[in-house]
Amino acid sequence: MERFGQLQTLTVTQEDQATVITVARPKALNALNQAVLAELDKVLDVLIADGPVKPLIITGEGSKAFVAGADIAEMAGMTPEEARKFSRYGQKVFSKLEAFPGVTIAAINGYALGGGNELAIACDVRIAAGNARFGQPEVGLGIIPGFGGTQRLARVVGMANALDLILSGRMIDAQAALRIGLVHKVIDEGKALEEALNYAKTVVKNSPFAVAQAKKAVYGLDPDLDKGMELEADLFAKCFQHPDQKEGMTAFLEKRKAAFQR
């Protein structure tokens, strides 16, 4: 759409009841890179400025992945300073999504791993297809979540479940995600976006102002999120000073098992 300029990594469509943003890098399983973050940042600014704000749905192109993580090839060679900047920018964009005045809905149509899971938990509501898979596998790459995962995940699923997912790096299916409260509903494969649009219909009838104030009230319960984000970015950057980061990401790109320092 013209008002968003030329988009390379996202598509934006306007439905009667919602705006739909699709991460459109299917060959990379919709992995997040700096271009995706910059375009999402820009689109959110335009939507907020233009108003009136509709419900917003985030999804991924294709049936394999919502967002399968951050782009490892882009991250692998980062210095600690570059890693911290990348972390803080991702946090800024996801916090802008969380603070979006309208209801935000993640329509999760496949893998939601690493940055993809962090994108999903920055949304108000998460609807998962039956084939969706979730996880925070960063420790297997020698790093930690850097886009808010160490802070938001515990707020969504509780500290015990968050620690389980972050420390093990394991992947869980949609039903397991439903049981721990990571998602609100599981729907048939291929139906996540349709169900998200149906949910948007129930919200769009309500007062936009009241919805915005309700979000502020709920998310305002813990005013120290920004401090937690700052800590996360510092520790994320610190990982890039350690050989395990280079080994983990090199092994991933070379499609082999990582040999971390013991």
TASULHU-V805733 format. One record per residue. RES is the residue in three letters. PHI is phi in whole degrees, 0 to 359 (none if undefined). PSI is psi in radians with two decimals (none if undefined). OMEGA is omega as a letter, one per 40 degrees, with the letter a starting at -180 (NA if undefined). Layout:
# TASULHU-V805733
RES_PHI_PSI_OMEGA + RES_PHI_PSI_OMEGA
This chain:
# TASULHU-V805733
MET_none_2.46_a + GLU_301_-0.63_a + ARG_292_-0.28_i + PHE_265_-0.06_a + GLY_75_-2.90_a + GLN_278_2.03_i + LEU_256_2.32_a + GLN_257_-0.46_a + THR_241_-0.13_a + LEU_232_2.69_i + THR_238_2.53_a + VAL_233_2.20_i + THR_234_2.58_i + GLN_252_2.01_i + GLU_261_2.92_i + ASP_303_-0.70_a + GLN_257_-0.15_a + ALA_197_2.78_i + THR_263_2.34_a + VAL_246_2.10_i + ILE_255_2.17_i + THR_245_2.17_i + VAL_285_2.09_a + ALA_242_1.17_i + ARG_230_1.03_a + PRO_300_-0.56_i + LYS_293_-0.44_i + ALA_256_0.35_a + LEU_53_0.62_i + ASN_61_0.53_a + ALA_299_2.54_a + LEU_277_2.22_i + ASN_233_-3.06_a + GLN_294_-0.52_i + ALA_293_-0.73_i + VAL_298_-0.82_a + LEU_299_-0.74_a + ALA_295_-0.71_a + GLU_289_-0.67_i + LEU_296_-0.72_i + ASP_303_-0.84_a + LYS_295_-0.79_a + VAL_297_-0.74_i + LEU_299_-0.73_i + ASP_300_-0.76_a + VAL_295_-0.79_a + LEU_298_-0.74_a + ILE_292_-0.72_a + ALA_289_-0.67_a + ASP_287_-0.79_a + GLY_50_3.03_e + PRO_294_2.56_a + VAL_281_2.19_i + LYS_267_2.91_i + PRO_306_2.60_a + LEU_238_2.24_i + ILE_248_2.31_i + ILE_249_2.29_i + THR_213_3.13_i + GLY_239_2.65_a + GLU_286_2.42_i + GLY_88_-3.11_a + SER_254_-0.12_a + LYS_275_-0.63_a + ALA_216_2.40_i + PHE_287_-1.28_i + VAL_212_2.09_a + ALA_274_0.15_i + GLY_135_-3.02_i + ALA_277_2.82_a + ASP_282_1.83_a + ILE_296_-0.67_a + ALA_300_-0.64_i + GLU_286_-0.60_a + MET_278_-0.48_a + ALA_306_-0.65_a + GLY_262_0.20_a + MET_291_2.51_i + THR_281_2.88_i + PRO_304_-0.68_a + GLU_294_-0.74_i + GLU_294_-0.66_i + ALA_296_-0.73_i + ARG_296_-0.73_i + LYS_297_-0.73_i + PHE_297_-0.79_i + SER_300_-0.85_a + ARG_294_-0.59_i + TYR_290_-0.77_i + GLY_301_-0.74_i + GLN_299_-0.74_a + LYS_299_-0.80_a + VAL_294_-0.75_a + PHE_291_-0.57_i + SER_292_-0.61_i + LYS_296_-0.68_i + LEU_296_-0.79_i + GLU_299_-0.65_a + ALA_274_0.00_i + PHE_308_2.32_a + PRO_297_-0.54_i + GLY_269_2.99_i + VAL_292_2.38_i + THR_246_2.37_a + ILE_231_2.21_i + ALA_267_2.09_i + ALA_261_1.74_a + ILE_263_1.89_a + ASN_250_0.40_a + GLY_165_-2.46_a + TYR_293_2.28_i + ALA_233_1.47_a + LEU_242_2.56_i + GLY_55_-2.10_i + GLY_300_-0.45_i + GLY_292_-0.72_i + ASN_292_-0.65_i + GLU_295_-0.64_i + LEU_296_-0.77_a + ALA_297_-0.75_a + ILE_282_-0.14_i + ALA_279_-0.16_i + CYS_270_2.75_a + ASP_287_-0.68_a + VAL_229_2.44_a + ARG_234_2.09_i + ILE_244_2.16_a + ALA_246_2.42_i + ALA_287_2.77_a + GLY_300_-0.43_i + ASN_270_0.07_a + ALA_293_2.56_i + ARG_225_2.48_a + PHE_231_2.60_i + GLY_177_2.87_i + GLN_236_1.48_a + PRO_272_0.26_a + GLU_301_-0.64_a + VAL_298_-0.43_i + GLY_287_-0.19_i + LEU_254_0.07_a + GLY_82_0.31_i + ILE_226_-3.01_i + ILE_236_2.91_i + PRO_304_2.45_a + GLY_234_-0.04_a + PHE_248_0.57_i + GLY_105_-0.01_a + GLY_297_-0.68_a + THR_290_-0.33_a + GLN_260_-0.88_a + ARG_284_-0.61_a + LEU_299_-0.74_i + ALA_296_-0.57_i + ARG_290_-0.48_a + VAL_273_-0.82_a + VAL_244_0.02_a + GLY_91_2.71_a + MET_296_-0.70_a + ALA_297_-0.82_i + ASN_292_-0.65_i + ALA_296_-0.79_i + LEU_298_-0.71_i + ASP_304_-0.88_a + LEU_291_-0.71_a + ILE_286_-0.73_a + LEU_283_-0.59_i + SER_277_-0.51_a + GLY_69_0.20_a + ARG_283_2.84_i + MET_253_2.46_i + ILE_238_2.73_a + ASP_272_3.12_a + ALA_296_-0.68_a + GLN_293_-0.69_i + ALA_295_-0.68_i + ALA_297_-0.66_i + LEU_295_-0.72_a + ARG_296_-0.59_a + ILE_266_0.04_i + GLY_84_0.22_i + LEU_289_-0.58_i + VAL_237_2.79_a + HIS_265_-0.47_a + LYS_203_2.51_i + VAL_247_2.30_a + ILE_234_2.91_a + ASP_301_2.61_i + GLU_304_2.36_a + GLY_86_-0.01_a + LYS_247_0.07_a + ALA_297_-0.77_a + LEU_294_-0.74_i + GLU_301_-0.76_i + GLU_292_-0.63_i + ALA_297_-0.71_i + LEU_295_-0.66_i + ASN_296_-0.71_i + TYR_296_-0.72_i + ALA_302_-0.61_i + LYS_300_-0.62_a + THR_287_-0.44_a + VAL_270_-0.64_a + VAL_294_-0.31_i + LYS_284_-0.26_a + ASN_272_2.93_i + SER_296_2.07_i + PRO_302_-0.66_i + PHE_295_-0.78_i + ALA_296_-0.68_i + VAL_299_-0.78_a + ALA_297_-0.72_a + GLN_291_-0.64_i + ALA_298_-0.73_i + LYS_297_-0.77_i + LYS_301_-0.70_a + ALA_295_-0.80_a + VAL_292_-0.83_a + TYR_286_-0.27_i + GLY_279_0.01_a + LEU_299_-0.59_a + ASP_238_1.77_a + PRO_282_-0.06_a + ASP_263_0.26_a + LEU_301_-0.71_a + ASP_299_-0.67_i + LYS_295_-0.69_i + GLY_295_-0.68_i + MET_296_-0.72_i + GLU_299_-0.77_i + LEU_298_-0.78_a + GLU_301_-0.80_a + ALA_297_-0.68_i + ASP_298_-0.77_a + LEU_286_-0.59_i + PHE_300_-0.83_i + ALA_296_-0.65_a + LYS_299_-0.57_i + CYS_300_-0.55_a + PHE_282_-0.01_i + GLN_267_-0.13_a + HIS_254_2.50_a + PRO_300_-0.43_a + ASP_297_-0.54_i + GLN_295_-0.83_a + LYS_294_-0.70_i + GLU_294_-0.77_a + GLY_298_-0.80_a + MET_285_-0.61_i + THR_295_-0.75_i + ALA_298_-0.70_i + PHE_299_-0.83_a + LEU_292_-0.51_i + GLU_270_0.02_i + LYS_58_0.86_i + ARG_224_2.95_i + LYS_283_2.38_a + ALA_287_2.51_i + ALA_246_1.52_a + PHE_282_2.76_i + GLN_294_2.40_i + ARG_240_none_NA
